[in-house]
Amino acid sequence: MELAARIGLSAAEWRQMTPRELRIWADAFLERQKQKQHERKTAIYNLAGITRAMIWSKHPPRYEDVFPEKTGPMDDDQMFKTAQVLNKLFGGTED
């Protein structure tokens, strides 16, 4: 029951499970925890890179340049550029 409590299962759920099912849930929980830890490490690494660039830069980029706000729908130029990028990405030609 201790394992069930650690992975967030209620006592009622635990009583209805077989040992094999409990092990499957525990493995899934462990995998989610590993994924969360990997995401946290990636975020820390990215933050360190941004911090380094901000500290050593004579003119650090503005907040709006680093985190641009989404504006309304695309205009014709933006749509055309996006279509060109997708065309190249999928191996299209410029005919």
Secondary structure, 3 states (H helix, E strand, C coil): CHHHHHCCCCHHHHHCCCHHHHHHHHHHHHHHHHHHHHHHHHHHHHHHHHHHHHHHCCCCCCHHHHCCCCCCCCCHHHHHHHHHHHHHHCCCCCC
